[in-house]
Amino acid sequence: MAFALKGVAYVTGAGSGIGQFAAYSLAKQGVRQFALLDRNPSTATITELKKRYPDVSIKEIELDVSNEGAINDSVEQTVKEFGRIDYALNNAGIGGALETTDKIELSDFQRILTVNTTGVWLCQRAQIRQMLKQEKRSDSERSYRGSIVNTASMYGFIGPSLNVPSTAYTTSKHAVIGLTRADAIAFAPKGIKINALCPGYVATPLVMSSMSAGSVMDNERIKVPAQRVANMDEIGDCVAFLHSEASSYMIGAALVADGGFTIQ
């Protein structure tokens, strides 16, 4: 299904994984102006985008999402370069140690929440402030001043498996869904669409490197009704859908793409 996306995309965590493939999916649907943000270089993403879509324009920005000033500056840089932000994906995040509450240190718990929750809030705040200044791209009732998607997780709905004691990560992703819903209510009347994406296990390089037979991740894969982990482009396509007019009546939704894991 073609979504015919037009405008400017701002993607955090764009150097690899979901952010990388979300950029590919957005470009496939028509986006040609990108701000790609990551703590590490987004070289692979940029190279592939330019190979597939030679007319694409890209601004690469180094960004630590725990840095409030850097976030505000990155939004300003994007607007200076492209004039506006139409599609924001707040995807940068970390997994952290697989520890239960009795074993995790306060500093580790706070670090995960700082990146996964506060970082999303800081990015979303800067994006909302910009989107409130810009008009809708068309007069259609399906059009918005801007669309924001926050990467949460299926662990934003459920507790972790006994053999995956990701207490801090799970806490942070529950919070992302709450943040998404609260701001979606506040800003939908003002023309800003905000939703969350909740992936299950995805075939990122890190996951696949730990998928040996009998490993923790292999045992988790077996629990998935679809009997596999998601391909990264499948999750990228979900991002494009949430930004498109096909999802224009979805406000504060938490779209689960987990192969059926959470419905068991």
LOMILUM-66811 format. One line per field, with one value per atom (N, C-alpha, C): residue number from 1; atom name; x, z, y. Coordinates in steps of 0.1 Angstrom, whole numbers, always signed. Example, Ala and Ser with C-alpha at 12.3 -4.5 7.8 and 13.67 -1.06 7.14 Angstrom:
// residues 2
k = [1	1	1	2	2	2]
a = [N	CA	C	N	CA	C]
px = [+132	+123	+132	+128	+137	+129]
pz = [+78	+78	+78	+71	+71	+79]
py = [-57	-45	-33	-22	-11	+0]
//
This chain:
// residues 264
k = [1	1	1	2	2	2	3	3	3	4	4	4	5	5	5	6	6	6	7	7	7	8	8	8	9	9	9	10	10	10	11	11	11	12	12	12	13	13	13	14	14	14	15	15	15	16	16	16	17	17	17	18	18	18	19	19	19	20	20	20	21	21	21	22	22	22	23	23	23	24	24	24	25	25	25	26	26	26	27	27	27	28	28	28	29	29	29	30	30	30	31	31	31	32	32	32	33	33	33	34	34	34	35	35	35	36	36	36	37	37	37	38	38	38	39	39	39	40	40	40	41	41	41	42	42	42	43	43	43	44	44	44	45	45	45	46	46	46	47	47	47	48	48	48	49	49	49	50	50	50	51	51	51	52	52	52	53	53	53	54	54	54	55	55	55	56	56	56	57	57	57	58	58	58	59	59	59	60	60	60	61	61	61	62	62	62	63	63	63	64	64	64	65	65	65	66	66	66	67	67	67	68	68	68	69	69	69	70	70	70	71	71	71	72	72	72	73	73	73	74	74	74	75	75	75	76	76	76	77	77	77	78	78	78	79	79	79	80	80	80	81	81	81	82	82	82	83	83	83	84	84	84	85	85	85	86	86	86	87	87	87	88	88	88	89	89	89	90	90	90	91	91	91	92	92	92	93	93	93	94	94	94	95	95	95	96	96	96	97	97	97	98	98	98	99	99	99	100	100	100	101	101	101	102	102	102	103	103	103	104	104	104	105	105	105	106	106	106	107	107	107	108	108	108	109	109	109	110	110	110	111	111	111	112	112	112	113	113	113	114	114	114	115	115	115	116	116	116	117	117	117	118	118	118	119	119	119	120	120	120	121	121	121	122	122	122	123	123	123	124	124	124	125	125	125	126	126	126	127	127	127	128	128	128	129	129	129	130	130	130	131	131	131	132	132	132	133	133	133	134	134	134	135	135	135	136	136	136	137	137	137	138	138	138	139	139	139	140	140	140	141	141	141	142	142	142	143	143	143	144	144	144	145	145	145	146	146	146	147	147	147	148	148	148	149	149	149	150	150	150	151	151	151	152	152	152	153	153	153	154	154	154	155	155	155	156	156	156	157	157	157	158	158	158	159	159	159	160	160	160	161	161	161	162	162	162	163	163	163	164	164	164	165	165	165	166	166	166	167	167	167	168	168	168	169	169	169	170	170	170	171	171	171	172	172	172	173	173	173	174	174	174	175	175	175	176	176	176	177	177	177	178	178	178	179	179	179	180	180	180	181	181	181	182	182	182	183	183	183	184	184	184	185	185	185	186	186	186	187	187	187	188	188	188	189	189	189	190	190	190	191	191	191	192	192	192	193	193	193	194	194	194	195	195	195	196	196	196	197	197	197	198	198	198	199	199	199	200	200	200	201	201	201	202	202	202	203	203	203	204	204	204	205	205	205	206	206	206	207	207	207	208	208	208	209	209	209	210	210	210	211	211	211	212	212	212	213	213	213	214	214	214	215	215	215	216	216	216	217	217	217	218	218	218	219	219	219	220	220	220	221	221	221	222	222	222	223	223	223	224	224	224	225	225	225	226	226	226	227	227	227	228	228	228	229	229	229	230	230	230	231	231	231	232	232	232	233	233	233	234	234	234	235	235	235	236	236	236	237	237	237	238	238	238	239	239	239	240	240	240	241	241	241	242	242	242	243	243	243	244	244	244	245	245	245	246	246	246	247	247	247	248	248	248	249	249	249	250	250	250	251	251	251	252	252	252	253	253	253	254	254	254	255	255	255	256	256	256	257	257	257	258	258	258	259	259	259	260	260	260	261	261	261	262	262	262	263	263	263	264	264	264]
a = [N	CA	C	N	CA	C	N	CA	C	N	CA	C	N	CA	C	N	CA	C	N	CA	C	N	CA	C	N	CA	C	N	CA	C	N	CA	C	N	CA	C	N	CA	C	N	CA	C	N	CA	C	N	CA	C	N	CA	C	N	CA	C	N	CA	C	N	CA	C	N	CA	C	N	CA	C	N	CA	C	N	CA	C	N	CA	C	N	CA	C	N	CA	C	N	CA	C	N	CA	C	N	CA	C	N	CA	C	N	CA	C	N	CA	C	N	CA	C	N	CA	C	N	CA	C	N	CA	C	N	CA	C	N	CA	C	N	CA	C	N	CA	C	N	CA	C	N	CA	C	N	CA	C	N	CA	C	N	CA	C	N	CA	C	N	CA	C	N	CA	C	N	CA	C	N	CA	C	N	CA	C	N	CA	C	N	CA	C	N	CA	C	N	CA	C	N	CA	C	N	CA	C	N	CA	C	N	CA	C	N	CA	C	N	CA	C	N	CA	C	N	CA	C	N	CA	C	N	CA	C	N	CA	C	N	CA	C	N	CA	C	N	CA	C	N	CA	C	N	CA	C	N	CA	C	N	CA	C	N	CA	C	N	CA	C	N	CA	C	N	CA	C	N	CA	C	N	CA	C	N	CA	C	N	CA	C	N	CA	C	N	CA	C	N	CA	C	N	CA	C	N	CA	C	N	CA	C	N	CA	C	N	CA	C	N	CA	C	N	CA	C	N	CA	C	N	CA	C	N	CA	C	N	CA	C	N	CA	C	N	CA	C	N	CA	C	N	CA	C	N	CA	C	N	CA	C	N	CA	C	N	CA	C	N	CA	C	N	CA	C	N	CA	C	N	CA	C	N	CA	C	N	CA	C	N	CA	C	N	CA	C	N	CA	C	N	CA	C	N	CA	C	N	CA	C	N	CA	C	N	CA	C	N	CA	C	N	CA	C	N	CA	C	N	CA	C	N	CA	C	N	CA	C	N	CA	C	N	CA	C	N	CA	C	N	CA	C	N	CA	C	N	CA	C	N	CA	C	N	CA	C	N	CA	C	N	CA	C	N	CA	C	N	CA	C	N	CA	C	N	CA	C	N	CA	C	N	CA	C	N	CA	C	N	CA	C	N	CA	C	N	CA	C	N	CA	C	N	CA	C	N	CA	C	N	CA	C	N	CA	C	N	CA	C	N	CA	C	N	CA	C	N	CA	C	N	CA	C	N	CA	C	N	CA	C	N	CA	C	N	CA	C	N	CA	C	N	CA	C	N	CA	C	N	CA	C	N	CA	C	N	CA	C	N	CA	C	N	CA	C	N	CA	C	N	CA	C	N	CA	C	N	CA	C	N	CA	C	N	CA	C	N	CA	C	N	CA	C	N	CA	C	N	CA	C	N	CA	C	N	CA	C	N	CA	C	N	CA	C	N	CA	C	N	CA	C	N	CA	C	N	CA	C	N	CA	C	N	CA	C	N	CA	C	N	CA	C	N	CA	C	N	CA	C	N	CA	C	N	CA	C	N	CA	C	N	CA	C	N	CA	C	N	CA	C	N	CA	C	N	CA	C	N	CA	C	N	CA	C	N	CA	C	N	CA	C	N	CA	C	N	CA	C	N	CA	C	N	CA	C	N	CA	C	N	CA	C	N	CA	C	N	CA	C	N	CA	C	N	CA	C	N	CA	C	N	CA	C	N	CA	C	N	CA	C	N	CA	C	N	CA	C	N	CA	C	N	CA	C	N	CA	C	N	CA	C	N	CA	C	N	CA	C	N	CA	C	N	CA	C	N	CA	C	N	CA	C	N	CA	C	N	CA	C	N	CA	C	N	CA	C	N	CA	C	N	CA	C	N	CA	C	N	CA	C	N	CA	C	N	CA	C	N	CA	C	N	CA	C	N	CA	C	N	CA	C	N	CA	C	N	CA	C	N	CA	C	N	CA	C	N	CA	C	N	CA	C	N	CA	C	N	CA	C	N	CA	C	N	CA	C	N	CA	C	N	CA	C	N	CA	C	N	CA	C	N	CA	C	N	CA	C	N	CA	C	N	CA	C	N	CA	C	N	CA	C	N	CA	C	N	CA	C]
px = [+8	+0	+9	+6	+14	+7	+15	+10	+12	+21	+23	+27	+37	+42	+50	+47	+54	+59	+71	+75	+89	+91	+104	+103	+113	+113	+125	+123	+133	+133	+145	+145	+157	+154	+165	+168	+181	+185	+186	+189	+188	+200	+210	+222	+222	+212	+211	+197	+194	+182	+169	+159	+146	+147	+155	+156	+160	+170	+176	+165	+158	+148	+136	+133	+122	+124	+137	+141	+139	+143	+141	+126	+118	+103	+97	+101	+96	+100	+112	+117	+109	+107	+99	+85	+79	+66	+66	+78	+78	+86	+90	+98	+111	+115	+128	+137	+132	+141	+141	+154	+156	+166	+163	+172	+175	+187	+190	+199	+195	+201	+205	+218	+223	+235	+238	+251	+263	+261	+271	+268	+278	+276	+265	+257	+246	+250	+263	+269	+262	+259	+253	+239	+231	+218	+218	+227	+228	+232	+242	+247	+236	+228	+218	+206	+203	+192	+196	+208	+212	+213	+217	+217	+203	+194	+180	+173	+175	+168	+178	+183	+194	+189	+176	+171	+169	+173	+170	+180	+175	+183	+184	+196	+198	+207	+203	+211	+214	+227	+231	+235	+229	+232	+236	+247	+251	+242	+236	+227	+227	+229	+227	+213	+203	+190	+188	+199	+198	+202	+206	+211	+200	+194	+183	+187	+198	+202	+205	+211	+214	+201	+191	+179	+172	+171	+165	+173	+186	+194	+192	+190	+188	+175	+165	+152	+154	+161	+164	+172	+182	+190	+181	+172	+164	+155	+149	+139	+147	+159	+167	+170	+173	+176	+164	+153	+142	+129	+128	+117	+106	+106	+96	+99	+91	+92	+78	+76	+63	+62	+73	+72	+84	+81	+92	+91	+102	+103	+113	+108	+116	+120	+131	+134	+147	+155	+168	+165	+172	+169	+180	+180	+190	+182	+188	+182	+186	+199	+204	+206	+210	+213	+200	+201	+189	+190	+185	+185	+172	+169	+157	+160	+150	+151	+161	+162	+171	+186	+188	+202	+207	+197	+201	+205	+216	+220	+211	+210	+202	+207	+220	+226	+222	+222	+218	+203	+195	+181	+178	+184	+182	+187	+198	+204	+194	+188	+178	+166	+161	+149	+153	+165	+170	+169	+175	+175	+161	+155	+143	+130	+130	+118	+120	+129	+131	+136	+144	+149	+138	+128	+117	+108	+107	+99	+106	+119	+126	+125	+126	+125	+111	+101	+87	+83	+88	+86	+91	+103	+109	+101	+97	+90	+76	+69	+56	+57	+67	+69	+71	+78	+80	+67	+60	+48	+37	+36	+26	+28	+40	+43	+40	+38	+36	+22	+18	+5	+4	-8	-10	-5	-2	+3	-8	-21	-32	-44	-55	-68	-76	-71	-78	-80	-91	-93	-84	-78	-68	-54	-52	-39	-36	-24	-20	-8	-6	+6	+18	+18	+29	+25	+33	+30	+42	+40	+51	+48	+58	+58	+69	+65	+75	+77	+89	+91	+91	+80	+79	+83	+75	+79	+66	+66	+56	+57	+69	+71	+66	+60	+52	+38	+34	+21	+22	+33	+34	+46	+47	+59	+69	+82	+92	+91	+95	+96	+106	+104	+112	+127	+130	+144	+149	+141	+145	+141	+148	+144	+148	+141	+145	+136	+138	+129	+130	+141	+142	+137	+141	+136	+121	+115	+101	+94	+99	+94	+95	+106	+108	+98	+95	+86	+71	+67	+54	+52	+63	+62	+61	+67	+66	+52	+45	+31	+22	+25	+17	+20	+32	+36	+29	+29	+23	+8	+1	-13	-16	-9	-12	-10	+1	+3	-6	-10	-19	-32	-37	-49	-48	-37	-35	-33	-27	-23	-31	-39	-47	-56	-63	-71	-63	-50	-42	-35	-39	-34	-21	-18	-6	-10	-6	-9	+2	+0	+10	+6	+14	+12	+24	+23	+35	+35	+47	+49	+55	+49	+53	+58	+70	+75	+78	+77	+82	+96	+100	+114	+117	+128	+131	+145	+147	+160	+170	+173	+184	+197	+209	+221	+224	+221	+223	+215	+202	+193	+198	+201	+205	+218	+227	+240	+238	+227	+225	+214	+211	+200	+205	+216	+221	+211	+211	+202	+203	+192	+191	+194	+197	+200	+187	+189	+177	+168	+175	+167	+160	+167	+161	+149	+150	+138	+127	+130	+120	+113	+121	+116	+105	+108	+99	+85	+85	+72	+63	+69	+62	+53	+39	+30	+34	+40	+44	+57	+63	+75	+87	+88	+99	+100	+111	+112	+109	+106	+102	+115	+113	+123	+123	+134	+134	+126	+125	+116	+102	+97	+83	+80	+89	+87	+88	+98	+99	+86	+79	+67	+56	+56	+46	+48	+60	+63	+57	+59	+54	+39	+33	+18	+13	+20	+15	+17	+26	+28	+19	+12	+5	-10	-17	-31	-39	-34	-41	-44	-36	-38	-43	-50	-53	-63	-70	-79	-74	-61	-54	-47	-52	-47	-43	-31	-26	-26	-26	-26	-12	-12	+0	-1	+5	+4	+14	+9	+17	+20	+33	+38	+47	+42	+50	+48	+42	+40	+30	+22	+12	+17	+29	+35	+26	+20	+13	-1	-6	-20	-22	-11	-11	-17]
pz = [+0	+0	+0	-9	-10	-2	+6	+15	+10	+0	-6	+4	+12	+22	+16	+20	+15	+27	+27	+38	+43	+56	+62	+74	+75	+85	+94	+107	+118	+125	+125	+130	+139	+152	+161	+161	+165	+164	+150	+141	+127	+121	+129	+124	+122	+128	+127	+132	+130	+136	+130	+139	+136	+130	+135	+130	+115	+113	+99	+89	+93	+84	+83	+94	+93	+82	+82	+72	+58	+56	+43	+39	+49	+46	+43	+51	+48	+34	+30	+17	+6	+9	-1	-3	+7	+6	+1	-1	-8	-1	+12	+19	+13	+11	+4	+12	+24	+32	+46	+50	+63	+72	+84	+95	+102	+101	+107	+119	+130	+143	+150	+155	+163	+170	+181	+188	+179	+171	+162	+148	+139	+125	+118	+110	+103	+88	+87	+74	+65	+71	+64	+59	+68	+64	+53	+54	+44	+31	+31	+18	+11	+19	+13	+8	+16	+11	-2	-3	-15	-27	-24	-34	-40	-31	-35	-41	-35	-39	-41	-53	-55	-53	-53	-51	-36	-27	-13	-7	+2	+9	+24	+29	+42	+50	+63	+72	+84	+85	+96	+108	+120	+132	+143	+149	+161	+173	+179	+190	+201	+213	+226	+231	+232	+235	+250	+258	+272	+274	+262	+263	+258	+267	+263	+253	+255	+246	+232	+231	+218	+211	+218	+212	+206	+214	+209	+197	+198	+187	+174	+176	+164	+157	+164	+158	+151	+157	+150	+137	+138	+126	+115	+119	+109	+102	+110	+105	+96	+100	+92	+79	+79	+66	+57	+63	+55	+57	+67	+68	+78	+81	+90	+94	+103	+106	+104	+95	+93	+100	+101	+106	+116	+129	+138	+144	+144	+150	+162	+174	+186	+189	+184	+184	+192	+195	+202	+216	+219	+232	+235	+247	+251	+259	+259	+266	+280	+283	+297	+302	+314	+320	+323	+321	+324	+339	+347	+361	+368	+378	+386	+396	+402	+411	+422	+428	+439	+435	+422	+417	+409	+404	+396	+404	+400	+407	+403	+412	+409	+397	+396	+384	+371	+371	+358	+355	+366	+364	+359	+365	+360	+346	+343	+329	+319	+321	+311	+310	+321	+321	+314	+317	+311	+296	+290	+276	+270	+276	+270	+272	+283	+286	+286	+294	+294	+280	+274	+260	+250	+251	+242	+245	+258	+262	+257	+259	+255	+239	+232	+217	+214	+220	+217	+220	+231	+235	+224	+220	+210	+197	+193	+181	+181	+193	+194	+193	+200	+199	+185	+177	+163	+155	+157	+149	+152	+164	+167	+159	+154	+146	+131	+127	+112	+109	+97	+92	+87	+86	+79	+65	+60	+46	+36	+40	+31	+39	+32	+39	+42	+39	+42	+57	+61	+76	+80	+71	+74	+77	+73	+74	+88	+92	+105	+104	+114	+114	+114	+121	+122	+128	+126	+132	+140	+152	+160	+163	+162	+166	+176	+187	+197	+198	+197	+198	+212	+215	+229	+227	+231	+230	+234	+231	+236	+251	+256	+271	+277	+269	+274	+279	+275	+279	+289	+288	+296	+304	+314	+322	+314	+317	+310	+314	+305	+308	+319	+326	+338	+334	+322	+318	+311	+310	+305	+315	+326	+337	+335	+324	+320	+328	+341	+349	+345	+343	+340	+326	+317	+303	+302	+309	+309	+315	+326	+332	+323	+316	+307	+295	+290	+279	+282	+294	+300	+300	+305	+306	+292	+282	+269	+264	+266	+262	+270	+282	+290	+285	+282	+277	+263	+255	+242	+243	+252	+253	+259	+269	+275	+265	+258	+248	+236	+232	+221	+224	+236	+240	+240	+245	+246	+233	+223	+211	+198	+199	+187	+184	+193	+190	+183	+185	+179	+166	+162	+148	+148	+159	+160	+164	+155	+157	+164	+175	+183	+186	+182	+184	+189	+194	+198	+190	+187	+181	+191	+192	+202	+196	+191	+185	+195	+190	+197	+194	+194	+191	+176	+173	+160	+156	+144	+139	+137	+148	+148	+149	+145	+146	+160	+170	+184	+187	+183	+186	+178	+166	+158	+162	+168	+172	+185	+191	+204	+202	+189	+186	+184	+190	+189	+195	+190	+195	+210	+217	+231	+239	+232	+239	+245	+253	+259	+247	+237	+227	+218	+216	+208	+215	+228	+236	+236	+235	+234	+220	+210	+196	+195	+202	+201	+207	+216	+223	+213	+203	+194	+185	+185	+177	+162	+157	+143	+141	+152	+151	+145	+146	+141	+147	+146	+150	+138	+140	+129	+121	+108	+100	+103	+102	+105	+95	+83	+73	+77	+83	+87	+98	+107	+117	+111	+102	+95	+87	+81	+74	+84	+96	+106	+110	+110	+112	+101	+89	+77	+78	+82	+83	+93	+105	+116	+112	+103	+99	+87	+81	+69	+72	+61	+63	+64	+62	+64	+79	+87	+102	+108	+99	+104	+116	+118	+130	+142	+141	+152	+161	+173	+182	+195	+199	+211	+211	+199	+198	+201	+206	+208	+199	+187	+177	+180	+183	+186	+174	+172	+161	+167	+172	+180	+176	+164	+160	+169	+177	+186	+200	+203	+216	+228	+227	+239	+240	+230	+231	+236	+240	+245	+259]
py = [-12	+0	+12	+22	+34	+45	+52	+62	+76	+78	+91	+102	+99	+109	+120	+132	+144	+152	+156	+165	+161	+165	+164	+154	+145	+135	+137	+136	+138	+124	+117	+103	+102	+99	+96	+81	+78	+64	+59	+68	+66	+58	+56	+50	+35	+28	+14	+9	-3	-9	-3	-1	+3	+17	+26	+39	+39	+31	+30	+25	+15	+9	+17	+25	+34	+45	+49	+59	+54	+41	+35	+34	+30	+29	+43	+53	+66	+71	+68	+72	+65	+52	+44	+49	+56	+62	+76	+82	+95	+106	+103	+114	+115	+128	+131	+140	+145	+153	+147	+145	+138	+145	+146	+148	+135	+130	+117	+119	+115	+118	+105	+105	+94	+98	+91	+94	+89	+79	+74	+78	+78	+82	+73	+80	+73	+70	+67	+65	+54	+43	+32	+36	+42	+47	+57	+67	+77	+71	+62	+56	+48	+41	+33	+41	+52	+61	+67	+72	+79	+69	+57	+47	+44	+42	+39	+51	+63	+75	+87	+88	+98	+112	+115	+128	+132	+123	+126	+136	+144	+154	+150	+150	+145	+155	+157	+165	+155	+152	+143	+151	+147	+155	+145	+147	+139	+143	+134	+137	+127	+132	+125	+129	+120	+124	+127	+126	+130	+145	+151	+165	+174	+181	+190	+201	+207	+218	+212	+201	+195	+191	+186	+183	+196	+206	+218	+224	+223	+228	+219	+206	+198	+201	+204	+208	+221	+230	+243	+241	+233	+230	+224	+215	+208	+218	+227	+237	+247	+250	+260	+254	+240	+234	+231	+227	+222	+230	+239	+247	+242	+229	+224	+210	+203	+189	+183	+174	+168	+154	+147	+133	+131	+129	+127	+113	+106	+93	+94	+92	+93	+78	+74	+60	+56	+66	+63	+57	+46	+40	+30	+25	+15	+4	-8	-19	-20	-18	-19	-33	-34	-47	-55	-68	-77	-80	-71	-73	-71	-78	-76	-64	-59	-47	-49	-61	-62	-62	-63	-64	-51	-44	-33	-21	-13	-2	+10	+20	+32	+39	+40	+47	+41	+27	+20	+22	+22	+24	+38	+48	+61	+64	+58	+59	+55	+43	+38	+47	+51	+60	+74	+78	+91	+90	+80	+78	+75	+64	+59	+66	+74	+81	+96	+101	+115	+120	+112	+116	+117	+108	+108	+121	+124	+136	+148	+149	+161	+163	+152	+153	+157	+151	+154	+168	+173	+187	+196	+194	+203	+202	+190	+188	+195	+193	+199	+214	+220	+235	+239	+232	+235	+233	+222	+219	+229	+234	+244	+257	+259	+271	+270	+257	+255	+251	+253	+250	+236	+231	+218	+218	+207	+206	+207	+204	+205	+209	+211	+215	+202	+190	+178	+176	+171	+168	+157	+150	+139	+145	+157	+163	+169	+169	+174	+184	+192	+201	+193	+181	+172	+159	+149	+136	+131	+126	+121	+106	+98	+84	+81	+76	+72	+57	+52	+38	+34	+26	+20	+5	-4	-18	-27	-39	-48	-49	-46	-46	-33	-24	-13	-17	-30	-35	-46	-54	-66	-66	-74	-76	-85	-84	-92	-107	-115	-130	-132	-143	-146	-147	-152	-153	-140	-130	-117	-106	-105	-96	-82	-76	-62	-52	-51	-43	-28	-22	-8	-5	-14	-12	-12	-22	-24	-11	-6	+6	+17	+19	+30	+30	+18	+17	+18	+14	+17	+32	+39	+54	+60	+55	+61	+60	+49	+48	+58	+60	+70	+84	+87	+100	+103	+92	+93	+97	+89	+91	+105	+109	+122	+134	+134	+145	+143	+131	+129	+136	+135	+141	+156	+161	+176	+183	+176	+183	+178	+168	+165	+176	+183	+195	+206	+206	+217	+212	+200	+196	+188	+182	+173	+159	+150	+135	+128	+122	+115	+100	+91	+77	+70	+58	+50	+37	+32	+19	+9	-3	-12	-25	-26	-38	-49	-61	-73	-75	-87	-90	-88	-80	-76	-81	-84	-90	-79	-72	-63	-71	-65	-72	-78	-70	-74	-87	-87	-98	-110	-109	-120	-126	-118	-123	-132	-130	-138	-149	-153	-162	-176	-180	-194	-204	-216	-226	-228	-227	-229	-216	-205	-193	-187	-176	-170	-164	-158	-152	-162	-174	-184	-190	-191	-196	-186	-173	-163	-163	-165	-166	-178	-189	-200	-197	-187	-183	-175	-169	-160	-169	-166	-174	-174	-163	-163	-171	-176	-185	-178	-165	-158	-144	-138	-124	-115	-103	-94	-90	-89	-82	-67	-60	-46	-38	-42	-35	-36	-47	-48	-37	-35	-24	-10	-9	+4	+8	-3	+0	+4	-1	+3	+18	+23	+37	+45	+41	+49	+49	+38	+38	+47	+48	+57	+71	+74	+88	+92	+82	+85	+89	+93	+96	+84	+72	+59	+57	+64	+63	+76	+84	+98	+98	+88	+88	+80	+77	+70	+81	+83	+93	+87	+88	+81	+66	+61	+46	+41	+28	+21	+9	+10	-1	-12	-24	-35	-43	-46	-54	-65	-76	-85	-100	-102	-116	-124	-117	-123	-126	-121	-125	-120	-108	-103	-107	-115	-119	-134	-140	-154	-154]
//
